[in-house]
Amino acid sequence: MLNSFSLALKSIWSNKMRSFLTMLGIIIGVAAVIILVGLVNGEMSYMTESFASMGTNRITVNVTNLSSRSLSVDQMYRFFDENQDSFSHISPNVNVSATVKVGNENTTSTKVSGVSEEYLTILDYELTNGRFLQYSDMKSRQKVAVLGYYVATNYFGSPSSAIGQSVSINGEKYKIVGVVDRQTSQSEELKEGGTDDFIYIPYTAAIKLSRNGTVSSYTLTLPDELVNDAATIKTKIEDFLYTIFKNDDLYNVTAMSELLDSMNEMIGTMSMLLGGIAGISLLVAGVGVMNIMLVSVTERTREIGIRKSLGAKRRTILCQFVIEAAVTSSCGGLLGILAGCILTKVAGSIMGINAAPTIGSILVSFSVSVAIGLIFGYMPARRAAALNPIDALRSD
């Protein structure tokens, strides 16, 4: 066996260009599997982080209020109080289409939202200056505002300078009582319309400002120990809403944890699909291995005849050529792993995602490459082993 392995390496080395071209298909196939799976997993990690930042413990409720059937804020809070073992926080959400004016500057890109005093905790944000909205602000519809970091620094120079100043929203002045800590990473530039370009005001004031009169969106959070029971709690909310609307088309309940699970399942399936497509190139490479090994058998017919006339058994000849094919495909697999690992990192940096080769894709692609060498190398090896020594010696 060791002698056959040594002969295989000598044969590969003596025909370097032909051996490399034989390996090339395997190198490309193995590298393609590793790169595609690495990129898909990197994208999946990015999506998972994005969903996690949105809060996997959150449930969003959207309703369509009609004149005959509508959900009031009091009803929603009553449901929350009656099921406090299932929820930890709640906030009505009122989006206001607003023109924000600071001094002589106007902007419509700043997102203005009416929220409750619990919204900062729901988002897991921190304040950099001042205070957040309070229950008393909701009760008395106080015209107070909490700014995002971009608004505070862009219009007032710094978060501390913004406290106590005023901002005009649709012509009404709101006193700035707090500034939320920066959410954009330090390496990224604060920009208009970005993550930090927002203003929070009491939802009661936002209802009046939007002239809508009703709240159509709520955000609830689950205790950490109940995140895995999100589907059950979601059903409980839907049952409650059905008693009010009698029509499930008038409301929508979304659990972020369910969305994340669905996304992971979909991307996992995509990863397997792309890996399988890339693996097709390994089958093509196998045909190349078989063709080259057939050529090798033809070229070495006389050598086979001499070895068999000197007493080499059929099993020995078969083993030699199978090992040679396996060594060729294994070398191609190792080079493919090296190329795949390097190119995965390069492609990930170009695409701006944290892509890395996975142990699973490396092991599977390498195993397949070795198996291809054994399977596609067997037929030429069997042909070599079946040669009649006299006919082989007569070969030119």
N, C-alpha and C positions, 0 to 999 in steps of 0.2 A: 504493500500500500504506500509506504513512504517512498519507495523507488518510483512508483507510478506518479506520485505527486511531484517528485524531482524532475522526471521526464516531462511532465506537463508544463512546469515552469520554464524549462529549457526550450520547449517547443514554442511557447508564447514569446519568449525573449528573442528567439532566432527569427521570428516573423513579427517584429514590433508593430509595423504599420498595419498589417492585416489584423493583428490581434486588437489593436486600438480601434479600428473601424468596426470590428465585431462587437467590442465593448460599448461603442458609442451609443447604440440604441438603448442598451441597458442603463448607461450613465444618464441619458436624457430621461428615460422612463422613471428611474428611481428618484432623480432630482425633481422631476415634475410632480410626483406624488408628494414628496416632502414639502415642496414650495407651496403647492395648492392647499394642502391640509394645514400647513403653518399659517398661511394668510387667512384662511377661513376661521381658524381658531383664534387668531389675533383679532379679527373683526368681531368674533363672538365675545371675546373678553371685553372689547371696547363697548359693545352693545350692553353687556351685563353691567359694566361700570356705569354706563349712562342710565340704565334702568334703576340701578341701586341708588344713584344720586337723586333720582326722582322719588325714591322711597318705596321699597318693596312691601312695606307695611301699610301702604295707603290704599284707600278705596275712594274712587271718585263717583259721585252721583250727579247725573244730569237729568233734568226734568223739563217737560214742555207744559207750562201752566196754561190752562184754558180758563175762560170766564166761568164755566160751569164746574170744572174740576181743577183744583190747584193745590200745591203743597206750600203751606206757610212755614216761615222760619220757626214759629212756635211749635208747630207739629213735628218738625224735624228734631228740634231740641228735646221735645218730650220723648220721642222715640229713643234718642241718644241716652237720656236719663234713665229710661226704663230698661236699657240694655247696657248699663255701664260695665258689666263684666266682660262685654265683647269689644268695647271701644275704649280708647284712651283720650283722644282729642277730636274736636270737630270745628270746622270753620265754614260758614257760608262764603261763597266767592262771587263777587260782582265785578265784571269787567266793564270799565267805563271808556267809551270812545271820547277821548279828551284832547284838548289843546292845552299844553302846559306852558306857562309864561313865567320866566324869572327875569326881573328887570325889564329890559327891552327885547329879550330873546324869546322867541316862540318855538315850540317843537311839538310834533304829533307822534314822534317815534317812541317817546317814553310811555311804557305800559303802566296804566293806572288801574289798581285793583282795590276793591273793597273787601276787607277780610276781618276776621275776629281777632280777639286778643291772644288766641292760641296758635295763630298761623305761623309765627316765628318758630315755635316748638315743633310744629308739624313739618316744616321744611328743614329743621335742625340747623338754622342759621344763628349767628351771633351778632350782637350789636357792637359797633365800634365806638359809638357815642350816643348819649341821651338814653331815652327809654322807648319801649315799644307801645303799641296801642293797648289801652286798658278797657276793662268792662264798663267803667263809667263813661268812657268815650263813646261806646256803642249805645249806652242807655240814653245819653243826652245828645247824640248826634254831633259830637264835637268836631269842629273843623280843624283837625290835627293830621299831620302826615309824617310818615317815616320814609326816608329816601334810600334809594340804592346808592352804592358807593360812587358810581359814575356820575349820577346827578349831583351829588354833594361836592365832588371834586371839580367837576366841569364848570358848574355855575357859581360855586361859592369858594373855590380854592382848596378847601379841606373839610373833612367831616365836622370838626369842632367848630369851624366858622359858620356852618349851616344851621347849627342848633339855635333856635330862637328866631330865625329869619322866616320869611313867608314865601310861599309859592302859589301862583294862581292856576287853578284848574277850572277850565270852562268859565272863566271870569270870576270865580269865587276864591277868596284868599284862604289858604290853609297854613297854619303855624307848624313849622318843622320841629318835632320833638325828639327825633332819633334818626340815626343813620345805621344801616345794616353793613356788616363787615364785608370786605371785598370777596366776591365769589369767583371772579376770573383769576386764573393763576398768574403769579407774578411775571412769568415769562411771556404772557400774552398782554396785548395792549387793550386798555379800556376803550370801548367804542360805542357810538350811538346805536341804539337798538339792541345792544348786547345783554349779557346776563345781569349786569349791574345797573341797567337803565330802567328803573322802575320806581313807582311811588305806591305805598300802601296807605289807605285811609280807612276809617271805620266803615263796615259794610252798610250800616244804617244810613250814613251820610252818602255813600255811593248809590244806594237805591234812589235817594232823592235827587242826586246829581244826574243819574242816568235817566230819570223820569220814567222808569219802567214799573216800579211799584212792587215787583216780585223778585225773588231770588231763584235762579234756575240751576245753580251749581253748588255742590257741597263737597268738601274733602274731609274724610274721616280717617283716623289711624287706628291700627290694631295694636294691642300689647305684643311685645316680641314673642311671647310664648304661644300666641294664637295666629301667627303669620301663616303657619301651615294649614290652618283651618279657614283660610280666606274664602274658599269656595262655599263653605257652610254659612259663614256670616254674610256673604254676598247674597245667598238665597234668602236669608232672613230679611235683608233690606228690601229685596225684590217683592217678597210677600207683603211687607208693610206698604210699599208703594202701590201694589196692585189693589189693596183695599181702598185706596184713595182714588186712583185713576181708572180702575177697571179696564185698562187697556195697556198692555205691555209695550206698545209702540210709543207711549208718551214718556217713557223713562229709560235710562240706560245706566247700569251699574258696572263699573270697571275696577277689577282688582289688579293692582300692578304686579303682584306675585304670579298671577295666572298668565299675564302677558309675557312676563319674563320666562316662564316655563315653556310657553308656546314658541317664543323666539328661540330659545335654546334647542328645542326639539327640531325646529325648522332648519336652523343653521347646522345642527348635527347631521341631519339627513343630507343637506347640501354638501357638507364635508365628505361624507361617504360617497356621494354621487360624483363629485369632482375627483376624488381619489380613484374611484373606479374608472372614470374616463381617462385619467392620466395612466392608469394601470394597463390600458389597452396598448399603449406604446411598448410596454414590456413584452406583450405577446408578439408584437411585430419584431422586437429585438430577438425573441426566441427563434423566430424563423431565420433571422440573420445568423444566429449561432449554429443552427442546424445546417444551413447552406455552407458556411465556412468549414464546419467539421466534415461535411461530405467532400468538399474540395481537399481537405487535409488527408482524408482516407485515400482518395484517388492518388494524391501526390506521394503518399507513403506506402503504396501497395507493396513495392519491393521490400521495404523495411519490415512490413508485416509478415511477408513470406519468409524472410530470413529468420525472424524471431520464432515463427511457428515451426520452421524446419529444425530449429535448435531446441525445440521442446517446449516452447511457450504454450501454455494452455489457452483455450478459447476464453475462459473466464478472465485470464490475465489481460488479454488484448481488449476485451470488453471493458474491464475496470480501468485500463489506461486511458481510453478515449472518453469514457464517461467522466473520469476525474479531470481530464483536460478541459472538457466543456464546462464542468462545474467550477473549476479554478478560473477560467476565462470570465464566466458570468459573475463569480464572486468578486473578482478584481474590479469588474465594471460596476458592481453594486457598491463597493467601498468608495470608488471614485465618485459615483452618483450621490452617495451620502455626503461626502465632503462638499461637492458642488451645491447640493441642495441646502445644506446648513448655511453656507456662505450666502447664497443667493436669496434665501428666505429672509435673512437679516437685512440685506440690501433692499429687497423689494418692500419689506416692512417699513424701512426708514423713508423710502420714496413715497409710499402711500400714507405715511404718518400714523401707522399703527404699530403696536408692540407685537410683531410676529416672531415666533420662535419655532424651530423644528420640534416635533413631538416624538417621544420615545416610541409610541405606537406606530406612527407612520414610518419611522426608520426601521423598526423590526419587521413590520409587514412587508415593506418594499424590498428589503434585503433578503428576506426569506423567499419572497416570490422570485427574485432574480436568481437565487441559488436553485430553486425548484425548476425554473425555466431551463437552466443549464443542464440539470439532470434529465429532465423530460425530453427536451429537444436534442440533447446530445446522445440520448440512448439509441435512436435509430441509426445514426452514422456509426456509433460504436458497435452496434449489433452487426451492421454490414461488414465492418472491419474484422470482427471476430469470426464471421462466417466464411471469410475468404479461404479458398483452397490454397495451401502453401505452394503447390506446383504451379498453379495458374498465377499466383501472386509473384513468384520468382520470374516467370516468363514476361511479366508486365514491363513495358518500357517506361 
